Amino acid sequence: MNKLRNLTAKLAFIVAAMSLFVMGCGDGSADQTDENVQDTAVTVADQAEKLVYPLPTPLEITNMLNKAGASYILDLSNKPDNVDKYFTEASKALNLGIYGADLSYSATYNKSQETMNFFVCTKKLRDGMDIQTPQNEDLSSRIERNIENKDSLYEILTGSFKSTFEYLNDNGKGAISVMVLAGGWIEGIYISTELALLTENNAEIMQGIADQKESLVRLSKLMETYKDNQNVAEVLVELNDINAIFAELKDVDGKAKMTQESFNKIKVEIEALRQKIIDMP
């Protein structure tokens, strides 16, 4: 069960490495000094590392879903055609997180065409946000050459994600980072709740969802750092509503235990929030 613990927090972190906004997200006040920007970047990197470093990778997570008997359902993912409609700062950041989660999901199930489709989506969003890192220069060709090799593909993506995450934080874009973290977390929970309904023996997946009680608390605290940013604040309000449902879960032997009633509430909230995000312009 440790493999599934905090699945979406790690997923969100890996995807966060794929983004950078250049539109002045508002990480601080207008007269913020360079020193303060640097301090902010260090703080974000430190908090994010504490949030995700000991957690499983996205491919380990979706491998766990696979082993639990969950099928690959293409319709669960955000449609690739939607990528062209995302123009605002918030929609790009959140949907970059969502497409990154979808990319990991399809890669785990060896869905080569879908994996490339979702990679193209993430690349469009990265290019649109002017992300420039050495890892990204030949990323497309490297992925194409290794699309059938899951281990190599994972190493390539992980290296690129980490490089871009460092770039993002070095440029003081903490508010952007947490927005993408949130998008990945939301998509991970959404996929998990849907698979829980479609999988006959879903106890392991249900427990994995319950384990998100802790990861959501950590994600929310990280987002609190940037609550002065309107986009972050709006998402945080909705995540706090979901947090309140997780808070209802009872701990048994040190683990949160999911009830059917709480699962139903979480599913309704996460589905509505996720739909709102993918429908954003």
C-alpha positions as CSV (number, residue, x, y, z in Angstrom):
1,M,0.0,0.0,0.0
2,N,3.0,2.3,0.5
3,K,3.3,2.4,-3.3
4,L,0.0,4.1,-3.6
5,R,0.3,6.4,-0.7
6,N,0.2,10.1,-1.6
7,L,-0.1,9.2,-5.3
8,T,-1.3,12.5,-6.6
9,A,1.0,14.6,-4.6
10,K,4.0,13.0,-6.3
11,L,2.3,13.0,-9.6
12,A,1.6,16.7,-9.3
13,F,5.2,17.5,-8.4
14,I,6.6,15.6,-11.4
15,V,4.2,17.5,-13.6
16,A,5.0,20.8,-11.9
17,A,8.4,20.6,-13.4
18,M,6.9,21.0,-16.9
19,S,5.6,24.5,-16.4
20,L,6.6,28.1,-16.2
21,F,4.3,31.2,-16.5
22,V,5.7,34.4,-18.0
23,M,2.6,36.6,-17.5
24,G,3.5,38.0,-14.0
25,C,1.6,35.6,-11.8
26,G,2.0,37.8,-8.7
27,D,4.2,35.8,-6.4
28,G,4.6,38.8,-4.3
29,S,4.0,42.6,-4.2
30,A,4.9,44.9,-7.1
31,D,7.9,46.2,-5.3
32,Q,9.3,42.8,-4.3
33,T,13.1,42.8,-4.3
34,D,15.3,40.4,-6.2
35,E,16.4,39.0,-2.8
36,N,12.8,38.3,-1.8
37,V,12.1,36.6,-5.1
38,Q,15.1,34.4,-4.6
39,D,14.1,33.6,-1.0
40,T,10.6,32.7,-2.3
41,A,12.0,30.3,-4.8
42,V,14.1,28.6,-2.2
43,T,11.2,28.3,0.1
44,V,9.0,26.8,-2.6
45,A,11.7,24.3,-3.6
46,D,12.2,23.3,0.0
47,Q,8.6,22.8,0.7
48,A,7.9,20.9,-2.5
49,E,10.9,18.6,-1.8
50,K,9.4,17.8,1.6
51,L,6.1,17.2,0.0
52,V,7.2,14.8,-2.7
53,Y,10.7,13.5,-2.3
54,P,9.9,10.3,-0.4
55,L,6.8,9.5,-2.4
56,P,6.3,7.1,-5.3
57,T,6.7,8.1,-8.9
58,P,3.7,8.5,-11.2
59,L,4.6,5.4,-13.1
60,E,4.9,3.4,-9.8
61,I,1.5,4.8,-8.9
62,T,-0.3,3.9,-12.1
63,N,1.5,0.5,-12.1
64,M,-0.2,0.0,-8.8
65,L,-3.6,0.8,-10.3
66,N,-2.8,-1.6,-13.1
67,K,-1.9,-4.4,-10.7
68,A,-5.0,-3.7,-8.7
69,G,-7.0,-4.7,-11.8
70,A,-7.9,-1.2,-13.0
71,S,-8.3,-0.9,-16.8
72,Y,-7.0,1.9,-19.0
73,I,-9.9,4.1,-19.9
74,L,-9.0,6.7,-22.5
75,D,-12.1,8.7,-21.9
76,L,-11.0,9.5,-18.4
77,S,-8.3,11.8,-19.6
78,N,-8.6,15.4,-20.8
79,K,-9.1,15.5,-24.6
80,P,-6.0,16.5,-26.4
81,D,-8.0,18.8,-28.6
82,N,-8.8,20.9,-25.6
83,V,-5.2,22.1,-25.3
84,D,-5.7,24.8,-28.0
85,K,-8.3,26.6,-26.0
86,Y,-6.2,27.3,-22.9
87,F,-5.1,30.9,-23.0
88,T,-5.3,32.2,-19.5
89,E,-2.6,31.8,-16.9
90,A,-4.8,29.7,-14.6
91,S,-6.0,27.4,-17.3
92,K,-2.6,26.7,-18.7
93,A,-1.1,25.9,-15.3
94,L,-3.9,23.7,-14.1
95,N,-4.3,21.8,-17.3
96,L,-0.6,21.3,-17.7
97,G,-0.9,19.4,-14.4
98,I,-3.8,17.5,-15.7
99,Y,-2.2,16.5,-19.0
100,G,1.0,15.5,-17.2
101,A,-1.1,13.1,-15.1
102,D,-2.7,11.8,-18.2
103,L,0.7,11.3,-19.8
104,S,1.9,9.2,-16.9
105,Y,-1.4,7.2,-16.9
106,S,-1.1,6.3,-20.6
107,A,2.6,5.6,-20.4
108,T,2.1,3.0,-17.6
109,Y,-0.4,1.1,-19.7
110,N,1.9,1.1,-22.8
111,K,-0.5,3.2,-24.8
112,S,2.1,4.6,-27.2
113,Q,-0.2,6.8,-29.4
114,E,-2.0,8.3,-26.3
115,T,1.3,8.9,-24.6
116,M,2.6,10.9,-27.6
117,N,-0.7,12.8,-27.8
118,F,-0.5,13.9,-24.2
119,F,3.2,14.7,-24.6
120,V,2.3,17.0,-27.5
121,C,-0.2,18.7,-25.2
122,T,2.3,19.3,-22.5
123,K,4.9,20.5,-25.0
124,K,2.4,23.1,-26.4
125,L,1.7,24.4,-23.0
126,R,5.5,24.5,-22.2
127,D,6.3,26.2,-25.4
128,G,3.5,28.7,-24.9
129,M,5.0,29.6,-21.6
130,D,8.5,29.9,-23.0
131,I,10.2,27.2,-20.9
132,Q,13.8,26.9,-22.0
133,T,15.9,24.1,-20.5
134,P,18.6,21.9,-22.0
135,Q,16.5,18.8,-21.3
136,N,13.7,20.0,-23.5
137,E,15.7,20.6,-26.7
138,D,15.5,17.0,-28.0
139,L,12.9,15.7,-25.7
140,S,10.4,14.8,-28.5
141,S,12.8,12.7,-30.4
142,R,14.1,10.9,-27.3
143,I,10.5,10.1,-26.3
144,E,9.7,8.8,-29.8
145,R,12.7,6.5,-29.8
146,N,11.9,5.1,-26.4
147,I,8.1,5.1,-26.5
148,E,7.9,1.3,-26.2
149,N,10.5,1.1,-23.4
150,K,8.7,2.1,-20.2
151,D,11.9,2.2,-18.0
152,S,13.8,4.4,-20.5
153,L,10.8,6.6,-21.0
154,Y,10.4,7.1,-17.3
155,E,14.1,8.1,-16.9
156,I,13.8,10.6,-19.8
157,L,10.6,12.2,-18.5
158,T,11.9,12.3,-14.9
159,G,15.1,14.0,-15.9
160,S,13.3,16.6,-18.0
161,F,10.7,17.2,-15.2
162,K,13.3,17.7,-12.6
163,S,15.4,20.0,-14.8
164,T,12.4,22.2,-15.6
165,F,11.2,22.2,-11.9
166,E,14.6,23.6,-11.0
167,Y,14.3,26.2,-13.7
168,L,10.9,27.2,-12.5
169,N,11.9,27.7,-8.9
170,D,15.2,29.4,-9.9
171,N,13.0,32.0,-11.6
172,G,10.8,32.6,-8.5
173,K,7.6,31.2,-10.0
174,G,6.3,29.6,-6.9
175,A,2.7,30.5,-7.5
176,I,2.8,28.8,-10.9
177,S,4.4,25.8,-9.4
178,V,1.6,25.2,-6.9
179,M,-1.0,25.7,-9.5
180,V,0.4,22.9,-11.6
181,L,0.8,20.8,-8.4
182,A,-2.9,21.3,-7.8
183,G,-3.8,20.3,-11.4
184,G,-1.9,17.1,-11.2
185,W,-3.3,16.2,-7.7
186,I,-6.9,16.8,-8.9
187,E,-6.4,14.7,-12.0
188,G,-4.9,11.9,-10.0
189,I,-7.8,11.8,-7.6
190,Y,-10.3,12.0,-10.4
191,I,-8.8,9.1,-12.2
192,S,-8.6,7.1,-9.0
193,T,-12.2,7.7,-8.1
194,E,-13.3,6.7,-11.5
195,L,-11.2,3.6,-11.5
196,A,-12.5,2.7,-8.1
197,L,-16.0,2.6,-9.5
198,L,-15.0,0.5,-12.5
199,T,-12.8,-2.0,-10.7
200,E,-14.5,-5.0,-9.0
201,N,-12.0,-5.5,-6.2
202,N,-11.3,-1.9,-5.4
203,A,-10.2,-2.0,-1.8
204,E,-6.6,-1.1,-2.6
205,I,-7.6,1.8,-4.8
206,M,-10.0,3.0,-2.1
207,Q,-7.2,2.9,0.5
208,G,-5.0,4.8,-1.9
209,I,-7.6,7.5,-2.2
210,A,-7.9,7.7,1.6
211,D,-4.2,8.1,1.8
212,Q,-4.6,11.5,0.1
213,K,-5.8,12.9,3.3
214,E,-2.3,13.7,4.3
215,S,-1.1,14.8,0.8
216,L,-3.9,17.2,0.4
217,V,-3.1,18.9,3.8
218,R,0.5,19.3,2.6
219,L,-0.5,20.6,-0.8
220,S,-2.9,23.1,0.8
221,K,-0.3,24.4,3.2
222,L,2.1,24.9,0.2
223,M,-0.6,26.8,-1.7
224,E,-1.3,29.0,1.4
225,T,2.1,30.5,0.8
226,Y,0.7,32.1,-2.4
227,K,-2.9,32.7,-1.4
228,D,-2.4,36.4,-2.3
229,N,-2.4,35.3,-5.9
230,Q,-6.0,35.3,-7.1
231,N,-5.7,32.1,-9.2
232,V,-4.1,30.2,-6.3
233,A,-6.7,31.5,-3.9
234,E,-9.6,30.4,-6.0
235,V,-8.3,26.8,-6.3
236,L,-7.4,26.7,-2.7
237,V,-11.0,27.5,-1.6
238,E,-12.2,24.5,-3.6
239,L,-9.5,22.2,-2.3
240,N,-10.3,23.2,1.2
241,D,-13.9,21.9,0.7
242,I,-12.4,18.6,-0.3
243,N,-10.0,18.8,2.6
244,A,-13.0,19.0,4.9
245,I,-14.4,15.8,3.6
246,F,-11.0,14.0,4.0
247,A,-11.0,15.3,7.6
248,E,-14.0,13.2,8.3
249,L,-12.1,10.0,7.8
250,K,-11.2,8.0,10.9
251,D,-7.7,6.8,11.4
252,V,-7.3,3.1,12.1
253,D,-3.9,1.7,12.9
254,G,-2.3,5.0,11.7
255,K,-4.2,5.0,8.4
256,A,-7.2,7.0,7.2
257,K,-10.0,4.7,6.3
258,M,-12.4,5.5,3.5
259,T,-16.2,5.1,3.9
260,Q,-18.6,4.9,1.0
261,E,-20.3,8.1,2.1
262,S,-17.0,10.0,2.2
263,F,-16.0,8.5,-1.1
264,N,-19.2,9.6,-2.7
265,K,-18.7,13.2,-1.4
266,I,-15.1,13.3,-2.6
267,K,-16.1,12.0,-6.1
268,V,-18.8,14.6,-6.5
269,E,-16.5,17.5,-5.5
270,I,-13.4,16.4,-7.5
271,E,-15.4,15.7,-10.6
272,A,-17.0,19.2,-10.5
273,L,-13.7,20.9,-9.9
274,R,-11.9,18.9,-12.6
275,Q,-14.7,19.7,-15.1
276,K,-14.4,23.3,-14.3
277,I,-10.7,23.3,-15.0
278,I,-10.8,21.4,-18.3
279,D,-13.6,23.8,-19.5
280,M,-11.6,26.9,-18.7
281,P,-10.6,29.1,-21.6
